[in-house]
Amino acid sequence: MKALSSIAVIGTLTINLLVASQALAFSAFAVPQSSAKTNSPTPRNSSSETIPALYAEGEQALRAGELDRAERAFRQVLAQNDKDVGAYANLGVIDMRRKNWPRALENLRKAEHLAPQVAGIRLNIGLAEFRQNKFREAIPPFESVLRDQPDNSQARQLLGLCYFLTDRWADATTTLEPLWPQKSTELEYLYVLGLAAGKAGRHDLEDKALGQLVQAGADSPEFHLFMGKAHLNRQDYDKAVTELETAAKQDPSLPFVHFNLGLAYLHQNDYARAKTEFEKDIALEPDVAYDYEELGLADNSLQQSAAAEKNFLAAVHLDPQLITSRIELAKIYQHAGKFAEALAQLDAAQKIDPGNYSVHFLRGQVLVKMGRQDEGRKELAAATTILNANRSRRQKELEAEPVPSPELTRQ
């Protein structure tokens, strides 16, 4: 790679970033009435005017953001015709706007079953998986959309990101490169493409993307955010603080700048300043689970267990898949003698990652404390087996965890 003194650090990173300004929005998906009739049997007990009127009401409510009214309208459609494709698809969109991803997927898959040829349904299925950080699960629907619609830039970008997040560097590069004419002024696109290309051995494209990133970024707060994130991932926390403080000074409202600055302070053991930064980011982005998790870790380090418990609970409420928060809650409850509560968190964590050494070890300790000696010994033995069978994984658990990048999954 050519010398790019201001951004040379980026080529060695393993974690990427998209600023929250990147729009990965979904829109209301409405199957036209003619299509709905084609894919559905004759409605039961309804006049030919009833369902079109309900569609008109539901779509008007969706445009106005009146989700309850829209849901009522489309459920009335299904009450008359339980094979109506558009009703299921729009109910899926309503649930996506509510961030009820499991129910969204349930409705969207019903729509897909009735109309597998409609790419828009599959795009929203991919989006629902993506927003749950289920990137491998999101790949097949995005791939299918792109096969049918090679010019669909949203599907292409999301698919490229999913490849990137699952370490499929060559696939990410090949998928994202055609977006250059549209995206070559967007820092997040250039950052991801440059890093993917470098890891895929496409150093010509790496040079091109990172050179353009320097030119497009100039002295913007977004550019300093990228640089701060780069240093953060390299564990160069002093330089990370310098870059992130510059970004925060230029734009105090820049999404995730305070989150990443909090991470840098946390790694410097400056827990009070870390708390302040996470709280600032929560004021800007109140529904980011990682903010609460990292805030809880700062509370723990300050021996503020009540505050830590509150924040870890908020984290798992927003994202039930956050295993670190569940483990930390289990430790808090174990220390307080609340063994049933500790076990409940560990049971949930075990479902997320059945092979996690720490979960089995803590679960064994808790079960022994509860007087369930045989179960406890089995769990401790399982922990030992995991440790012996996969020491490299255990070593990774002992090392510092990768820097969280919630920016990637923001809408």
DRENFI-461326 format. One record per residue (C-alpha): residue in three letters; x, y, z. Coordinates in steps of 0.05 Angstrom, whole numbers, plus 5000, padded with zeros to 4 digits. Each point is the difference from the previous one (the first is absolute). Example, Ala and Ser with C-alpha at 12.3 -4.5 7.8 and 13.67 -1.06 7.14 Angstrom:
BEGIN
NODE|residu|px|py|pz
NODE|ala|5246|4910|5156 .
NODE|ser|5027|5069|4987 .
//
This chain:
BEGIN
NODE|residu|px|py|pz
NODE|met|5000|5000|5000 .
NODE|lys|5024|5070|4985 .
NODE|ala|5020|5045|5057 .
NODE|leu|4939|5037|5027 .
NODE|ser|5029|5031|5063 .
NODE|ser|4935|5026|5027 .
NODE|ile|4963|4934|4994 .
NODE|ala|5051|4944|4997 .
NODE|val|4973|4971|5064 .
NODE|ile|4935|4979|4967 .
NODE|gly|5029|4943|4960 .
NODE|thr|5013|4958|5062 .
NODE|leu|4931|5005|5031 .
NODE|thr|4952|4943|5012 .
NODE|ile|4940|5042|5020 .
NODE|asn|4966|5049|4954 .
NODE|leu|4954|5059|5007 .
NODE|leu|4941|5033|4967 .
NODE|val|4978|5068|5025 .
NODE|ala|4927|5003|5019 .
NODE|ser|4984|5048|4943 .
NODE|gln|5002|4941|4953 .
NODE|ala|4927|4987|4982 .
NODE|leu|4982|4927|4998 .
NODE|ala|4926|5015|5003 .
NODE|phe|4943|4954|4983 .
NODE|ser|4935|5026|4970 .
NODE|ala|4929|4977|5004 .
NODE|phe|4991|4940|4955 .
NODE|ala|4932|4999|4967 .
NODE|val|4978|4946|4953 .
NODE|pro|4952|5030|4949 .
NODE|gln|4930|4975|5004 .
NODE|ser|5005|4966|4932 .
NODE|ser|5061|4961|5025 .
NODE|ala|4966|4983|5065 .
NODE|lys|4940|4972|4964 .
NODE|thr|5044|4960|4953 .
NODE|asn|5036|4966|5057 .
NODE|ser|4938|4990|5044 .
NODE|pro|4935|4962|4996 .
NODE|thr|4934|5037|4999 .
NODE|pro|4991|5037|5067 .
NODE|arg|4951|4969|5048 .
NODE|asn|4937|5037|5019 .
NODE|ser|5022|5067|4971 .
NODE|ser|4978|5045|4945 .
NODE|ser|5048|5018|4944 .
NODE|glu|5006|5070|5028 .
NODE|thr|5017|4982|5072 .
NODE|ile|5072|4978|4993 .
NODE|pro|5021|5058|4954 .
NODE|ala|4970|5048|5051 .
NODE|leu|5039|4967|5056 .
NODE|tyr|5064|5004|4959 .
NODE|ala|4989|5074|4988 .
NODE|glu|4990|5011|5074 .
NODE|gly|5060|4958|5020 .
NODE|glu|5047|5032|4950 .
NODE|gln|4977|5070|5020 .
NODE|ala|5012|4983|5073 .
NODE|leu|5070|4973|4984 .
NODE|arg|5018|5064|4963 .
NODE|ala|4976|5040|5061 .
NODE|gly|5039|4956|5048 .
NODE|glu|4936|4977|5034 .
NODE|leu|5022|4928|5010 .
NODE|asp|4943|4976|5044 .
NODE|arg|4948|5024|4949 .
NODE|ala|5039|4969|4943 .
NODE|glu|5005|4934|5036 .
NODE|arg|4925|4998|5013 .
NODE|ala|4986|5011|4927 .
NODE|phe|5046|4946|4974 .
NODE|arg|4976|4950|5053 .
NODE|gln|4929|5013|4976 .
NODE|val|5024|4983|4931 .
NODE|leu|5027|4933|5026 .
NODE|ala|4935|4987|5037 .
NODE|gln|4966|5000|4932 .
NODE|asn|5056|4967|4961 .
NODE|asp|5055|4964|5038 .
NODE|lys|5041|4991|4936 .
NODE|asp|5009|5074|4985 .
NODE|val|5073|5012|4984 .
NODE|gly|5000|5075|5008 .
NODE|ala|4967|4998|5068 .
NODE|tyr|5054|4954|5028 .
NODE|ala|5055|5041|4967 .
NODE|asn|4974|5066|5028 .
NODE|leu|4991|4970|5069 .
NODE|gly|5073|4980|4996 .
NODE|val|5019|5071|4984 .
NODE|ile|4959|5026|5058 .
NODE|asp|5037|4953|5047 .
NODE|met|5066|5022|4970 .
NODE|arg|4984|5072|5016 .
NODE|arg|4984|4978|5071 .
NODE|lys|5066|4962|5001 .
NODE|asn|4963|4936|5016 .
NODE|trp|5045|4959|4956 .
NODE|pro|4976|4929|5017 .
NODE|arg|4928|5017|4985 .
NODE|ala|5020|5038|4938 .
NODE|leu|5036|4939|4974 .
NODE|glu|4939|4956|5015 .
NODE|asn|4955|5044|4957 .
NODE|leu|5051|5011|4945 .
NODE|arg|5013|4926|4993 .
NODE|lys|4926|4987|4993 .
NODE|ala|4999|5052|4945 .
NODE|glu|5062|4968|4967 .
NODE|his|4967|4932|5002 .
NODE|leu|4940|5028|4962 .
NODE|ala|5041|5043|4951 .
NODE|pro|5072|4973|4996 .
NODE|gln|5010|5040|4936 .
NODE|val|4993|5068|5034 .
NODE|ala|5071|5026|5014 .
NODE|gly|4976|5056|5047 .
NODE|ile|4976|4949|5051 .
NODE|arg|5067|4965|5000 .
NODE|leu|5036|5066|5007 .
NODE|asn|4961|5015|5063 .
NODE|ile|5014|4930|5027 .
NODE|gly|5074|5014|4991 .
NODE|leu|4993|5067|5035 .
NODE|ala|4964|4969|5059 .
NODE|glu|5056|4949|5008 .
NODE|phe|5053|5054|4991 .
NODE|arg|4971|5045|5053 .
NODE|gln|5005|4942|5049 .
NODE|asn|5074|4992|4984 .
NODE|lys|4985|4933|4967 .
NODE|phe|5044|5014|4940 .
NODE|arg|5008|4928|4976 .
NODE|glu|4925|4992|5001 .
NODE|ala|4992|5065|4961 .
NODE|ile|5046|4978|4943 .
NODE|pro|4953|4951|4963 .
NODE|pro|4941|5049|4993 .
NODE|phe|5046|5057|4978 .
NODE|glu|5035|4954|4950 .
NODE|ser|4933|4980|4971 .
NODE|val|4978|5072|4992 .
NODE|leu|5065|5018|4965 .
NODE|arg|4993|4941|4953 .
NODE|asp|4932|5025|4979 .
NODE|gln|5018|5074|5002 .
NODE|pro|5074|5011|4986 .
NODE|asp|4990|5076|5002 .
NODE|asn|4969|5000|5070 .
NODE|ser|5052|5042|5036 .
NODE|gln|4971|4990|5069 .
NODE|ala|5001|4924|4995 .
NODE|arg|5071|5004|4972 .
NODE|gln|5026|5044|5057 .
NODE|leu|4966|4959|5054 .
NODE|leu|5026|4935|4970 .
NODE|gly|5070|5029|4996 .
NODE|leu|4996|5020|5073 .
NODE|cys|4976|4931|5020 .
NODE|tyr|5058|4968|4962 .
NODE|phe|5047|5049|5034 .
NODE|leu|4973|4986|5070 .
NODE|thr|5008|4925|4989 .
NODE|asp|5073|5008|4975 .
NODE|arg|4984|4984|4928 .
NODE|trp|5047|5052|4975 .
NODE|ala|5003|4981|4926 .
NODE|asp|4924|4995|4996 .
NODE|ala|4992|5067|5035 .
NODE|thr|5049|5033|4952 .
NODE|thr|4967|4971|4938 .
NODE|thr|4931|5019|5024 .
NODE|leu|5016|5071|5022 .
NODE|glu|5047|5022|4944 .
NODE|pro|4944|5012|4949 .
NODE|leu|4971|5053|5047 .
NODE|trp|5060|5045|4990 .
NODE|pro|4966|5049|4951 .
NODE|gln|4945|5012|5051 .
NODE|lys|5037|4994|5066 .
NODE|ser|5071|5025|4989 .
NODE|thr|4988|5064|5039 .
NODE|glu|4973|4963|5061 .
NODE|leu|5052|4988|5054 .
NODE|glu|4968|4938|5029 .
NODE|tyr|4997|4966|4932 .
NODE|leu|5073|5017|4985 .
NODE|tyr|5023|4975|5068 .
NODE|val|4965|4933|4993 .
NODE|leu|5020|4990|4928 .
NODE|gly|5073|5019|5013 .
NODE|leu|5006|4953|5059 .
NODE|ala|4965|4942|4964 .
NODE|ala|5042|5009|4938 .
NODE|gly|5064|5000|5040 .
NODE|lys|4982|4936|5036 .
NODE|ala|4980|4969|4934 .
NODE|gly|5067|5017|4969 .
NODE|arg|4971|5053|4953 .
NODE|his|5052|5052|5018 .
NODE|asp|4986|5042|4939 .
NODE|leu|4928|5010|5022 .
NODE|glu|5023|5008|5072 .
NODE|asp|5045|5058|4980 .
NODE|lys|4945|5030|4958 .
NODE|ala|4948|4997|5056 .
NODE|leu|5044|5023|5056 .
NODE|gly|5030|5056|4958 .
NODE|gln|4930|5024|4983 .
NODE|leu|4982|4995|5074 .
NODE|val|5056|5048|5018 .
NODE|gln|4978|5048|4945 .
NODE|ala|4926|4996|5016 .
NODE|gly|5008|5001|5075 .
NODE|ala|5045|5062|5003 .
NODE|asp|4995|5028|5071 .
NODE|ser|4928|4980|5012 .
NODE|pro|4976|4974|5068 .
NODE|glu|4979|4935|4965 .
NODE|phe|5071|4990|4976 .
NODE|his|5028|5009|5070 .
NODE|leu|4948|4951|5025 .
NODE|phe|5026|4949|4950 .
NODE|met|5071|5013|5020 .
NODE|gly|4983|4995|5074 .
NODE|lys|4966|4934|4988 .
NODE|ala|5061|4976|4962 .
NODE|his|5046|5016|5058 .
NODE|leu|4950|4970|5049 .
NODE|asn|5002|4934|4964 .
NODE|arg|5076|5001|5000 .
NODE|gln|4998|5012|5076 .
NODE|asp|5035|5066|4990 .
NODE|tyr|4955|5035|5050 .
NODE|asp|5037|5066|5006 .
NODE|lys|4996|5013|4926 .
NODE|ala|4928|4976|5000 .
NODE|val|4982|5051|5053 .
NODE|thr|5034|5055|4961 .
NODE|glu|4962|4985|4936 .
NODE|leu|4933|4989|5034 .
NODE|glu|5006|5062|5043 .
NODE|thr|5012|5039|4936 .
NODE|ala|4938|4970|4968 .
NODE|ala|4958|5014|5062 .
NODE|lys|5025|5072|5003 .
NODE|gln|4982|5011|4927 .
NODE|asp|4932|4967|5006 .
NODE|pro|4976|4982|5071 .
NODE|ser|4936|4970|4970 .
NODE|leu|5036|4952|4953 .
NODE|pro|4970|4931|5013 .
NODE|phe|5046|4951|5034 .
NODE|val|5058|5047|5010 .
NODE|his|4987|5001|5074 .
NODE|phe|4990|4925|5002 .
NODE|asn|5069|4988|4969 .
NODE|leu|5031|5053|5044 .
NODE|gly|4970|4965|5060 .
NODE|leu|5032|4935|4977 .
NODE|ala|5067|5034|4995 .
NODE|tyr|4995|5028|5070 .
NODE|leu|4976|4933|5026 .
NODE|his|5063|4967|4973 .
NODE|gln|5041|5054|5033 .
NODE|asn|4966|4983|5066 .
NODE|asp|4970|5070|5003 .
NODE|tyr|4932|4973|5020 .
NODE|ala|4968|5066|5022 .
NODE|arg|5014|5033|4933 .
NODE|ala|4978|4936|4964 .
NODE|lys|4933|5003|5037 .
NODE|thr|4990|5072|4979 .
NODE|glu|5013|4984|4927 .
NODE|phe|4953|4940|4999 .
NODE|glu|4946|5043|5033 .
NODE|lys|5010|5053|4946 .
NODE|asp|4991|4947|4945 .
NODE|ile|4938|4973|5034 .
NODE|ala|4971|5070|4998 .
NODE|leu|5011|4999|4924 .
NODE|glu|4985|4926|4987 .
NODE|pro|4956|4975|5057 .
NODE|asp|4988|4931|4970 .
NODE|val|5071|4975|4988 .
NODE|ala|5009|4939|5044 .
NODE|tyr|5076|5004|5000 .
NODE|asp|4998|5068|5033 .
NODE|tyr|4966|4971|5061 .
NODE|glu|5046|4939|5001 .
NODE|glu|5063|5041|4999 .
NODE|leu|4970|5048|5051 .
NODE|gly|4986|4940|5044 .
NODE|leu|5073|4978|4993 .
NODE|ala|5023|5069|5022 .
NODE|asp|4952|4997|5059 .
NODE|asn|5029|4932|5020 .
NODE|ser|5070|5029|4999 .
NODE|leu|4977|5056|5045 .
NODE|gln|4967|4948|5046 .
NODE|gln|4931|5029|4987 .
NODE|ser|4964|4934|4995 .
NODE|ala|4929|5027|5004 .
NODE|ala|5013|5047|4941 .
NODE|ala|5036|4943|4963 .
NODE|glu|4940|4954|5009 .
NODE|lys|4953|5053|4974 .
NODE|asn|5041|5012|4938 .
NODE|phe|5013|4926|4984 .
NODE|leu|4925|4988|5006 .
NODE|ala|4987|5057|4952 .
NODE|ala|5051|4970|4952 .
NODE|val|4968|4931|4998 .
NODE|his|4931|5032|4994 .
NODE|leu|5023|5034|4936 .
NODE|asp|5041|4941|4975 .
NODE|pro|4986|4933|5034 .
NODE|gln|5060|4970|4963 .
NODE|leu|5052|5040|5039 .
NODE|ile|5036|4944|5036 .
NODE|thr|5049|5045|5037 .
NODE|ser|4943|5037|5035 .
NODE|arg|4968|4935|5020 .
NODE|ile|5065|4973|5029 .
NODE|glu|5012|5064|5038 .
NODE|leu|4929|4999|5028 .
NODE|ala|5011|4928|5022 .
NODE|lys|5064|5022|5037 .
NODE|ile|4963|5056|5034 .
NODE|tyr|4943|4954|5022 .
NODE|gln|5048|4945|5021 .
NODE|his|5038|5050|5044 .
NODE|ala|4935|5024|5031 .
NODE|gly|4977|4929|5014 .
NODE|lys|4943|5004|4949 .
NODE|phe|5016|4933|4970 .
NODE|ala|4934|4989|4964 .
NODE|glu|5008|5067|4963 .
NODE|ala|5072|4983|4984 .
NODE|leu|4980|4932|4972 .
NODE|ala|4945|5031|4957 .
NODE|gln|5052|5046|4966 .
NODE|leu|5048|4943|4990 .
NODE|asp|4946|4955|4970 .
NODE|ala|4985|5056|4950 .
NODE|ala|5075|5009|4986 .
NODE|gln|5008|4925|4989 .
NODE|lys|4946|5001|4946 .
NODE|ile|5038|5055|4965 .
NODE|asp|5068|4966|5003 .
NODE|pro|4996|4927|5024 .
NODE|gly|5075|4992|4997 .
NODE|asn|5020|5060|5042 .
NODE|tyr|5050|4980|5054 .
NODE|ser|4982|5057|5046 .
NODE|val|4926|4985|4998 .
NODE|his|5011|4927|5019 .
NODE|phe|5049|5017|5054 .
NODE|leu|4955|5053|5033 .
NODE|arg|4939|4956|4992 .
NODE|gly|5036|4943|5036 .
NODE|gln|5019|5046|5057 .
NODE|val|4929|5026|5007 .
NODE|leu|4969|4931|4998 .
NODE|val|5047|4976|5055 .
NODE|lys|4981|5061|5042 .
NODE|met|4926|4982|4990 .
NODE|gly|5014|4930|5027 .
NODE|arg|4993|4967|4932 .
NODE|gln|5067|4965|5007 .
NODE|asp|4995|4949|4945 .
NODE|glu|4977|5050|4948 .
NODE|gly|5053|5049|5023 .
NODE|arg|5056|4949|4993 .
NODE|lys|4976|4982|4930 .
NODE|glu|5003|5073|4980 .
NODE|leu|5070|5009|5029 .
NODE|ala|5022|4936|4964 .
NODE|ala|4970|5027|4935 .
NODE|ala|5040|5065|5010 .
NODE|thr|5064|4959|5009 .
NODE|thr|4984|4960|4938 .
NODE|ile|4990|5063|4959 .
NODE|leu|5064|5029|5027 .
NODE|asn|5041|4938|4983 .
NODE|ala|4967|4990|4932 .
NODE|asn|5008|5071|4975 .
NODE|arg|5053|5039|5036 .
NODE|ser|5005|5050|4943 .
NODE|arg|4927|5019|5010 .
NODE|arg|5011|5007|5075 .
NODE|gln|5060|5044|4986 .
NODE|lys|4956|5045|4958 .
NODE|glu|4950|5004|5058 .
NODE|leu|5056|5021|5047 .
NODE|glu|5025|5053|4951 .
NODE|ala|4968|5068|4991 .
NODE|glu|4936|4993|4961 .
NODE|pro|4994|5032|4931 .
NODE|val|4978|5073|5002 .
NODE|pro|4924|5002|4990 .
NODE|ser|4977|5034|4936 .
NODE|pro|4925|5013|5007 .
NODE|glu|5006|5051|4944 .
NODE|leu|4994|4943|4949 .
NODE|thr|4931|4979|5019 .
NODE|arg|4968|5068|5009 .
NODE|gln|4943|5017|4953 .
//
